[in-house]
Amino acid sequence: QKPPSKKGDPIPRGYIPTYNLVLNYAGQIDNIVYLEQGALRETGNKLDFAIEGKGYFVVENEDGKRFLTRDGSFKVDKDGFLRTSSGYYVLGRSGSRIVIPDTTTLVVTQEGRLYSKGNEVDSLLIVKQPVDKRLGNNLWKYREEFADPDYESKVYQGFLEDSNVNVVYEMAKMIEAHREFDADLNVVKAGDELLGYLNEFGRV
């Protein structure tokens, strides 16, 4: 295939210039991360915990790699380990995986202390860290340099935090992106018309 003619060269007869025009429409929309507090919704489930404040639960996978999460929809496995809905272990302030002897008597204070059968079994490890990227499964990257416990955030048992997405703001962003896309589309149409004109001109 012939390369496009240089500036000033005559346009060859019957030659249609080839342009690879890629519209990355999805790339025009920013991946916005909302860190504002979501509304707390009561569930009545003893294993549902919601954080009020800027803290995050610390969890880890089977290999011991740590992550952050605000999703407090937990469960207890057959061995008594407290886990997230995705199977990650929930950690206590000592850094160990939390074990709940009896879920029926489980009580969690606003400070994150866990009591079972009237005895304190552990405390939820909650930290306050800067986050900027989701990793999937409601997880965020854990940073060792910000590992100190957060004593300001409060924990509410029997509650979950709802989505903090501002629907009105999201709609406004979608409309704005749609307008930008329409503007780009008009440019493409104009370019197609110009190429068609140049092609016809080259055949004269």
N, C-alpha and C positions, 0 to 999 in steps of 0.2 A: 504493500500500500504506500502510495506517495505521501511524503510529509506535507504539511500545509505550506503554501507559498509564502516567501518572505515578504516583508513590507516593501512595496514598490514594484514587486514582480507582477506580471500580468497573470490573471486567473486562467488556468488551463480550461479549454472548452470541455464541457461535460463532466468536470471534476467537482464533486461535492465534498467540502471540507468535513472532516470527522472530529467531533468534540465529545469528550467524555464529561458530561455534566452530571454531577451527583448532588442530589438534594438530600442532605441529611436532616430531615425535618425533626426527627426525634432529638437530634443534638442541639436544636435551638431551645429546648426546654431545660432549664436548670434542674438539677437533682436537689430540690430544696429539703433541708432537714429541719424539722420542727422540734425544739427542745422545751417548749412550754409545757407546764403541768396540764395533764388531761383531767377530766372530771372523774371522781371516784364513784363507782357504781357498786351498790351492795349486792352480794350474791348469797350470803349466809353460809358459804362453804368454809369450813375451818382451815382449809389448805390454800385459800386464796388470800394473797397479801398484796396490798397496794402501798406505794411509797408516796408520801406527801413531802415534797422538797426536791432537791437536785441530785439526790443520791441514786445509786444503782446497786442491785444485787450482784454479787460475784458468784459465778458458776464455773464449772470446769467439765471437760469431757473425760472419756475413759483414760486418755493419756496424760491427764493432768494439766492440759492447756486451759488457761483461764479466759473468761469472757465477762462482759457486763450485760445486764438485761434489766428492763423495767417491768417485764412480764412476770407477774407474781402468781400465775396459775400453776401451782405446784401439785405434786402427788408424792406418795410414799410407796416405794417398791417393796417386794417381798422380804428384803433384808432390812427394811426400816429406814433406808436412805431417802432423804428429801430430794426430789428431783423436779426439774422443769417439765413442762408438757412435752418437750422435745427430747427428754432423757438426760439432760445435763445435771450434774450434781450441784446442789446448793451448798455454799461454804459458810462456815461459822467464823467468828472473829479470830479464832485460833488458827485458821487456815485449813482446818480439817473438814471433811464432808459431814454434814449434819445428819444425825440419826434420831428418829422420833420413835420412842418405845411404844407409845399408845396415842393414836390420833384422836380417839374419842374424848380424851381429856386435855387435848392440846390447847394451850392459851399463849397468845403472843402479845406482848406489851408494845406500846408505841415506840419504845426504845429498841425494839427488836429482840427482846429476851424471850426465849421459848421455854415453856413449862409443860411438863407431861406428868400426870399423876401427882401434881402439886410440887414437883421438883424441877429446878432449872436444869435443862439439858444442854443448852447452848444459846448463842446469840447470833442473829443474822449478821453476816459481814456486809455492810453497806458502805460504799466509797463514793466520793465525789470526784469525777474525772472529766477532763475535756474530751468530748467525742465528736466525730465529724463524718463517720462512715458506717453504714449498716453492713453487717456480715451475713444476714439471713437468719431465719429462726428467731427474730427479735433480739439478736445479739449485736453487741458493739465490741470493738477492740479494747482489751484490757492493757493498761500501761502500768508497769511495775513501779515507776517513779511517783505514782499517785496512789499508793496502796494504803495510806492511812485511813482508818475508819471515819465515816461521816456520822457525827453525833447530833447533827442538826435536823436531818430528815426524820420523819415519823413514819411508823408502819401501822397500817390498819388491817386487822384480821377480818376476813369475811367480805373483803372489798377487792375490786379490780379497777385498774386505771383504764378509762376509755380512750379512744383515739383523740389525739390533740390536733388533728388536722382542721384548719379553718376552711369550711366548705365555700364560703363566699369568696375568700382570697384565692382558693384553688380555681374557682370558676372564672375569676378575673384574669388569672394567669393563662387559663386555657383560651379565653377570648383574645388576649394579647398575642399569644402564640399563633392562633388561627389567622389573625390579621397579618402577622409577619409572613406566614406561609403564603397567603394570598398575594402579598407584595412580591415575594420571590417567584411565585408562579407567573405573575404578569411579566416579570423580567425574562423568564424562560420563553414565554410566548413571543415576546418582542424579538428575542434572539432567534427563534425558529423562523419568524417572518423575514428577518434580515438574511438568514442563510438561504431561505427560499428565493429571495430577491437576487442574491449574489449568484445563485445557481442558474437562474433564468438569464441573468445578465451575461454569464459566462458562455451561454449557448448561442448568444446572438452572433 
